[in-house]
Amino acid sequence: MTAVSLYAALLAILYAVLSVRTLRLRRRLRIAIGDSGDERMLRAMRAHANFAEYVLLALLLIYLVEIAPASAVLVHALGLALLLGRVLHAWGVSRSPEDFRFRVAGMALTLASLLVASLYLLLAHASGALAALAGPA
């Protein structure tokens, strides 16, 4: 089993929590669609949607890093950064008044996991291409 499966499972639980929270708030506020101008609904929707916007791509990149293959330490660091980033971001966006420190830290960790994974994969491809050009040793 891959390390990414651990982070995918944990992130799926967080996504379910954000989904249920949004659905409960909709029911309590009697808002069927949109946010009806209610800041609480808008914040719940954005925490949920922002999660969906970033997590799938980040998990895919981390999985590709893992099968590249990369060290387990790097894969776990990327997975932990993504998980912590998503928790912090959801917490920060959900607060009113908002504490931007959580939101900023969450996005920084999320983007760091995306960028580090992307750079690792680009470097792996570049080194593979160079090795192919050099021919058999």
C-alpha positions in Angstrom: 0.0 0.0 0.0 1.3 3.5 -0.8 1.9 6.2 1.7 -0.4 8.5 -0.4 -3.3 6.2 0.4 -2.9 7.2 4.1 -3.1 10.9 3.2 -5.9 10.3 0.7 -8.0 8.6 3.4 -7.3 11.3 6.0 -8.1 14.1 3.5 -11.3 12.3 2.5 -12.5 12.3 6.1 -11.7 16.0 6.3 -13.7 16.6 3.0 -16.6 14.6 4.5 -16.5 16.8 7.6 -16.5 20.0 5.5 -19.4 18.6 3.4 -21.5 17.7 6.3 -20.9 21.0 8.0 -22.0 22.8 4.8 -25.1 20.6 4.4 -26.1 21.1 8.1 -25.7 24.9 7.8 -27.8 24.9 4.6 -30.5 23.0 6.5 -30.3 25.2 9.6 -30.4 28.5 7.5 -32.8 27.1 5.0 -30.6 27.9 2.0 -31.1 25.5 -0.8 -28.6 27.0 -3.3 -25.9 29.6 -3.1 -25.2 31.6 0.0 -28.3 33.9 0.1 -25.9 36.7 1.3 -25.2 34.9 4.6 -21.5 35.2 5.5 -21.5 31.9 7.5 -22.8 30.0 4.5 -20.3 31.7 2.2 -17.4 30.8 4.5 -18.6 27.1 4.8 -19.0 26.9 1.0 -15.5 28.4 0.3 -13.8 26.1 2.8 -15.4 23.2 1.1 -14.8 24.3 -2.4 -11.3 25.5 -1.9 -10.5 22.0 -0.5 -11.9 20.4 -3.6 -10.0 22.8 -5.9 -6.6 21.9 -4.5 -6.5 18.4 -3.0 -7.0 16.1 -6.0 -4.2 17.6 -8.0 -1.9 17.7 -5.0 -2.6 14.0 -4.1 -2.0 13.1 -7.7 1.4 14.9 -7.8 2.4 13.3 -4.5 1.4 9.9 -5.7 3.6 10.4 -8.9 6.5 11.5 -6.6 6.0 8.3 -4.6 6.1 6.0 -7.6 9.0 8.0 -9.2 10.3 6.6 -6.7 11.2 9.2 -4.1 12.2 8.8 -0.5 9.5 8.0 2.0 10.5 11.0 4.0 9.8 13.3 1.1 6.4 11.6 0.4 5.4 11.9 4.0 6.5 15.5 4.3 4.4 16.4 1.2 1.4 14.5 2.5 1.7 16.1 6.0 2.1 19.5 4.5 -1.0 19.1 2.4 -3.1 17.7 5.3 -2.0 20.3 7.8 -2.4 23.0 5.1 -6.0 22.0 4.4 -6.9 21.8 8.1 -5.4 25.3 8.8 -7.0 26.8 5.7 -10.5 25.4 6.5 -10.2 26.6 10.1 -9.1 30.1 9.1 -11.7 30.6 6.4 -14.5 29.3 8.7 -13.8 31.8 11.5 -15.6 35.1 11.7 -13.9 37.4 12.2 -11.3 35.6 10.1 -7.8 35.1 11.5 -5.8 35.4 8.3 -2.8 33.7 9.9 -4.5 30.3 9.6 -5.7 30.9 6.1 -2.3 32.1 4.9 -0.4 29.3 6.6 -2.8 26.8 5.2 -2.4 28.1 1.6 1.4 28.3 2.0 1.6 24.6 3.1 -0.8 23.5 0.3 1.1 25.4 -2.4 4.4 24.2 -1.0 3.3 20.6 -1.4 2.1 21.3 -4.9 5.3 23.1 -6.0 7.8 20.8 -4.3 6.1 17.8 -5.8 6.0 19.5 -9.2 9.7 20.5 -9.1 10.7 17.0 -8.0 8.9 15.5 -11.0 10.3 18.0 -13.4 13.8 17.3 -12.1 13.2 13.6 -12.3 12.1 13.9 -15.9 15.1 16.1 -16.8 17.6 13.7 -15.3 15.9 10.8 -17.1 16.1 12.7 -20.4 19.8 13.5 -19.8 20.5 9.8 -19.0 18.7 8.8 -22.2 20.8 11.2 -24.2 24.0 9.9 -22.7 23.1 6.4 -23.9 24.1 3.1 -22.3 26.9 3.2 -19.7 
